[in-house]
């Protein structure tokens, strides 16, 4: 008899990563499909990673002590509230694995981060997607109504990937306080560094006095360490211990840990780059709005173009001009294109091509 996969595994959707950019008419291309930072590593980071890589014959620090200490100091949290993994998505997998099993339910907005249904189903739990509300925002009332006696976790992506809007802090707190204490609310803040709206959700503030909140963050986006994979979770110590218990031993490489610590030491340069990307985002959103293409607000390092039935057509046109974007196609009115904020030249080309859309 042939070895059988678990039924939950055979039904998993496939995660679709952003594709590389094809050369445009003048040989120039820009990859705007993966929400990567277009800038090189922050000052001192490459040197730190190279120096650490000289120890690649040794196992990394399994306790992630240096990065744990540095993040705890930066965020003013206790070290036992932290757990790390190879990107915040890996930490999410670990968190769900520690909490969920067959028969449990996990509620999340849809469309949202494409890895959510995969991570949920991989545990054997049941995914409960809830349609986004007007403006491609989380419909928190509908998500609250979707909670049942079987619900173990609610996932909130703010700013939401791929649509961009952030949940307001007032709405976040009101939602959490209406959720049963037995339900974990995960606030996924992968793009928090790009948030300019002072009224936007503050996941770390939501932790105070609450044991059923977890905050996910990453070094992949603003810090530009997507290729090294470092993410973490901040939550109640007992939950954090559970996440660490199911994590893969030695998950973070020596180079990744060194690069993350060095990145935290380059906060001034980080701030300059984030402000530059926010300025570019503002210009791109304004330009697309002038073209009356119905863009939504974005507090992330990307914008959402609700192309609907034109999604593939417009994505192909971007591609022909050397711009690889990320189309999302399900055959309904929620289809659209996510466009990462890139170099100024790339963003200008986006507007030039978009101006041809009728």
matplotlib code that plots the C-alpha trace (Angstrom):
import matplotlib.pyplot as plt

x = [0.0, 1.3, 2.0, -0.9, -0.6, -2.9, -6.1, -5.5, -2.2, -3.6, -6.1, -3.7, -3.7, -0.4, 1.5, 2.3, 5.5, 6.1, 7.8, 11.0, 10.6, 11.1, 13.2, 11.2, 11.5, 14.7, 16.2, 15.3, 13.1, 11.7, 10.4, 7.4, 5.7, 7.1, 6.9, 10.7, 12.7, 14.4, 17.4, 20.6, 21.3, 21.5, 25.0, 27.1, 24.6, 26.5, 29.8, 28.1, 26.5, 29.8, 31.7, 29.1, 29.1, 32.7, 31.2, 29.0, 30.7, 29.1, 25.4, 23.7, 22.6, 19.5, 18.2, 18.6, 19.9, 21.5, 18.5, 16.1, 17.9, 18.1, 14.4, 13.2, 15.2, 13.9, 10.2, 10.3, 9.0, 10.3, 12.5, 10.2, 7.4, 9.4, 9.7, 11.6, 11.4, 12.4, 10.2, 6.9, 5.1, 7.1, 6.3, 2.6, 2.9, 4.5, 1.9, -1.0, 0.7, 0.9, -2.7, -4.9, -5.9, -8.6, -12.0, -10.8, -11.6, -9.4, -11.1, -9.4, -10.3, -10.3, -8.6, -5.6, -2.2, -2.1, -0.3, -3.1, -5.3, -2.2, -1.0, -4.5, -5.2, -1.8, -2.7, -5.9, -8.0, -10.8, -10.3, -13.1, -12.5, -14.6, -15.1, -13.4, -15.6, -15.8, -12.4, -10.8, -10.7, -11.3, -15.0, -14.5, -18.2, -18.6, -15.4, -16.8, -20.0, -18.1, -16.6, -18.2, -17.5, -15.0, -12.9, -9.4, -7.7, -8.6, -6.0, -5.8, -3.4, -2.8, -1.9, -3.6, -1.7, -2.5, -5.0, -3.1, -5.5, -4.7, -7.2, -7.7, -6.4, -9.8, -11.5, -8.7, -9.2, -13.0, -12.8, -10.3, -12.4, -15.5, -13.7, -13.9, -10.7, -10.2, -9.7, -6.3, -6.2, -3.1, -2.2, 0.1, 2.2, 4.6, 4.4, 4.1, 7.2, 5.5, 2.4, 2.0, -1.6, -1.4, -4.8, -3.7, -3.6, -0.8, -0.4, 2.1, -0.2, -3.0, -0.9, -1.1, -3.4, -4.5, -3.3, -5.1, -3.2, -0.1, 1.8, 3.8, 6.6, 9.4, 12.8, 11.9, 10.2, 11.4, 14.8, 15.4, 16.4, 13.9, 16.6, 17.7, 14.3, 13.9, 10.5, 9.2, 6.1, 5.4, 2.8, 2.1, 5.1, 3.1, 2.1, 5.6, 7.0, 4.6, 5.7, 9.4, 8.6, 7.3, 9.9, 12.6, 15.9, 18.5, 16.0, 17.8, 21.2, 24.2, 24.3, 20.6, 20.8, 23.9, 22.2, 19.1, 21.0, 23.1, 19.9, 18.5, 21.7, 21.1, 17.8, 18.6, 19.3, 16.2, 14.1, 15.4, 14.7, 11.2, 10.4, 11.6, 9.4, 6.4, 7.0, 7.0, 3.9, 2.1, 3.1, 2.1, -1.3, -1.9, -1.0, -3.2, -6.0, -5.7, -6.1, -9.4, -8.4, -10.1, -7.0, -7.5, -5.6, -2.3, -0.2, 2.2, 5.1, 2.7, -0.5, -3.6, -5.1, -8.7, -8.5, -11.3, -12.0, -9.0, -6.5, -4.7, -4.8, -3.3, -0.7, 0.4, 0.7, 2.9, 5.0, 5.5, 7.0, 9.4, 7.3, 6.5, 3.5, 1.4, -2.1, -4.7, -7.3, -10.2, -12.7, -14.7, -15.0, -12.2, -9.6, -6.8, -3.1, -0.6, 2.2, 5.2, 6.8, 10.1, 12.7, 11.5, 12.1, 10.0, 7.1, 7.2, 7.0, 4.0, 2.2, 3.2, 1.8, -1.3, -2.1, -2.8, -5.5, -9.0]
y = [0.0, 3.4, 5.8, 8.3, 12.0, 13.5, 14.6, 18.1, 18.2, 16.9, 19.8, 22.6, 25.5, 26.4, 29.5, 31.6, 33.6, 36.8, 36.2, 37.8, 40.7, 40.1, 42.7, 45.6, 47.2, 49.0, 46.0, 47.5, 45.6, 46.0, 43.3, 44.8, 41.4, 40.4, 43.5, 43.5, 46.5, 47.9, 49.2, 47.2, 46.1, 48.9, 50.2, 47.6, 44.7, 43.0, 43.2, 41.6, 38.8, 38.0, 37.9, 35.6, 33.4, 32.5, 30.4, 28.4, 25.2, 25.7, 25.5, 28.8, 29.9, 27.8, 30.3, 33.3, 35.2, 38.2, 39.0, 38.3, 40.7, 43.4, 43.1, 43.1, 46.3, 48.0, 47.1, 47.4, 43.8, 40.9, 38.4, 35.6, 37.2, 36.6, 33.7, 33.7, 31.9, 32.1, 35.0, 35.9, 33.4, 30.6, 32.0, 32.0, 28.3, 27.6, 29.6, 27.8, 24.4, 25.1, 26.0, 24.4, 20.8, 19.1, 20.5, 24.0, 27.0, 30.0, 33.2, 35.6, 38.3, 37.5, 38.5, 38.7, 37.1, 34.1, 31.9, 32.1, 29.3, 27.1, 27.6, 26.9, 23.8, 22.4, 22.1, 20.2, 23.1, 24.6, 28.0, 30.5, 33.3, 36.5, 38.9, 42.3, 45.3, 48.5, 50.0, 46.5, 46.8, 44.2, 43.8, 43.4, 43.1, 40.2, 38.6, 38.8, 37.3, 34.4, 33.4, 30.1, 27.8, 26.1, 29.2, 29.1, 32.0, 35.2, 36.5, 40.3, 41.6, 45.3, 46.8, 44.2, 42.3, 42.6, 45.5, 48.0, 49.6, 49.4, 48.7, 51.7, 51.3, 52.1, 49.4, 46.9, 47.4, 47.3, 44.0, 42.3, 43.2, 41.6, 38.4, 35.6, 35.3, 31.7, 33.0, 34.2, 37.4, 37.5, 41.0, 40.5, 43.7, 42.7, 46.2, 48.2, 50.3, 51.9, 53.0, 56.8, 57.0, 58.0, 56.4, 53.0, 49.9, 49.5, 45.8, 46.1, 48.4, 45.9, 43.4, 45.3, 43.5, 40.9, 37.3, 36.4, 38.7, 37.9, 40.3, 39.2, 41.2, 40.6, 41.8, 41.0, 44.2, 47.5, 46.1, 44.5, 41.0, 39.0, 36.7, 35.8, 35.1, 36.5, 37.1, 37.0, 36.9, 39.0, 37.5, 36.3, 34.3, 31.0, 31.3, 32.4, 29.3, 27.1, 28.7, 28.1, 24.5, 23.6, 25.6, 23.9, 23.7, 26.1, 27.7, 31.1, 30.9, 32.6, 35.1, 35.9, 36.6, 38.8, 40.7, 41.3, 42.6, 44.9, 46.2, 47.2, 49.2, 51.2, 52.7, 56.2, 54.8, 52.6, 55.7, 57.5, 54.6, 54.1, 57.8, 57.7, 54.7, 56.4, 59.4, 57.2, 55.5, 58.8, 59.9, 56.6, 56.5, 60.1, 59.4, 56.3, 58.2, 61.0, 58.2, 57.3, 53.7, 53.3, 52.6, 52.0, 53.6, 51.8, 52.0, 49.4, 49.3, 48.4, 49.7, 47.8, 48.3, 46.8, 45.8, 43.2, 41.7, 43.6, 42.0, 39.7, 42.1, 44.9, 42.7, 41.5, 45.1, 45.9, 42.8, 43.8, 47.1, 45.4, 45.6, 42.4, 43.0, 40.5, 39.8, 38.1, 36.3, 34.3, 35.3, 37.7, 41.4, 41.2, 40.5, 43.0, 43.8, 44.4, 46.7, 47.0, 50.4, 50.3, 52.6, 56.1, 55.1, 52.0, 53.9, 56.5, 53.7, 52.2, 55.5, 55.7, 52.3, 52.7, 55.9, 53.6, 51.7, 52.6]
z = [0.0, -1.0, 1.9, 2.1, 2.9, 5.6, 4.0, 5.1, 3.2, -0.1, -0.1, 0.5, -1.9, -3.5, -2.3, -5.3, -5.0, -6.9, -10.3, -11.5, -14.0, -17.7, -19.6, -21.0, -24.4, -23.4, -21.5, -18.1, -15.7, -12.2, -9.9, -8.1, -7.3, -3.9, -1.6, -1.4, -0.3, -3.4, -1.4, -0.5, 3.1, 5.7, 6.7, 8.5, 7.9, 5.0, 6.9, 10.0, 7.9, 6.1, 9.4, 10.9, 7.9, 8.7, 11.5, 9.2, 10.3, 13.7, 14.6, 15.3, 18.8, 19.3, 21.8, 19.4, 22.4, 20.7, 18.5, 21.4, 23.7, 20.9, 20.0, 23.6, 24.3, 21.2, 21.8, 25.6, 26.1, 28.1, 26.5, 27.4, 25.3, 22.1, 19.7, 16.4, 13.1, 9.5, 8.7, 10.3, 8.2, 9.8, 13.2, 12.2, 11.2, 14.6, 16.5, 14.8, 15.3, 19.0, 19.3, 16.6, 15.8, 13.9, 14.6, 15.5, 13.3, 12.3, 11.1, 8.8, 6.3, 2.6, 0.5, 2.8, 3.1, 0.8, 3.3, 5.8, 4.4, 3.9, 7.4, 8.9, 6.8, 7.5, 11.2, 10.4, 11.5, 9.4, 7.6, 7.9, 5.5, 5.8, 2.9, 3.1, 3.6, 1.6, 0.6, 0.9, 4.7, 7.3, 8.1, 11.8, 12.6, 10.2, 11.5, 15.1, 13.9, 12.3, 15.7, 17.0, 19.9, 17.6, 16.9, 18.3, 16.4, 14.5, 12.1, 11.4, 8.8, 9.3, 6.9, 4.9, 2.3, -0.6, -0.4, 1.8, 4.4, 8.1, 10.9, 13.2, 16.7, 18.2, 16.1, 16.9, 20.7, 20.4, 18.4, 20.8, 23.8, 22.1, 21.3, 23.9, 26.0, 24.8, 21.2, 20.2, 18.2, 16.0, 14.8, 11.7, 11.4, 8.7, 7.2, 10.4, 9.7, 6.7, 8.6, 8.5, 9.8, 13.5, 14.1, 12.8, 14.9, 17.4, 18.0, 20.9, 22.8, 22.4, 24.3, 27.6, 30.0, 27.5, 27.3, 24.1, 21.7, 19.6, 17.3, 14.3, 12.8, 10.3, 9.1, 5.5, 4.5, 5.9, 7.0, 3.6, 4.9, 2.8, 1.6, 5.2, 6.7, 10.2, 11.9, 15.4, 17.6, 20.7, 23.0, 26.5, 27.9, 28.1, 24.4, 23.4, 25.1, 23.1, 19.9, 20.8, 21.7, 18.2, 16.3, 14.2, 16.2, 14.9, 12.5, 12.2, 10.6, 12.1, 9.2, 9.6, 13.3, 12.9, 10.0, 12.1, 15.1, 12.8, 11.2, 14.5, 15.1, 11.8, 12.8, 11.5, 8.0, 8.2, 9.0, 6.0, 3.6, 5.0, 4.7, 1.1, 0.3, 2.0, -0.2, -3.3, -2.1, -1.7, -5.2, -6.8, -5.0, -6.1, -9.7, -9.9, -8.3, -10.9, -13.5, -11.8, -11.4, -8.0, -5.8, -2.1, 0.7, 1.5, 4.7, 3.4, 0.8, -2.0, -3.6, -4.7, -8.1, -8.2, -11.8, -11.6, -15.0, -16.4, -13.9, -16.3, -19.2, -17.2, -15.5, -18.9, -20.1, -17.1, -17.8, -21.5, -20.2, -17.8, -14.7, -12.9, -10.6, -8.6, -10.1, -7.9, -9.9, -8.5, -11.2, -9.1, -8.3, -5.8, -8.4, -8.6, -8.9, -6.1, -7.0, -4.7, -4.2, -6.0, -7.2, -8.3, -11.9, -11.5, -9.9, -12.7, -15.2, -13.4, -13.8, -17.5, -18.3, -16.1, -18.1, -21.1, -19.3, -20.5]

ax = plt.figure().add_subplot(projection="3d")
ax.plot(x, y, z, "-o")
ax.set_aspect("equal")
plt.show()
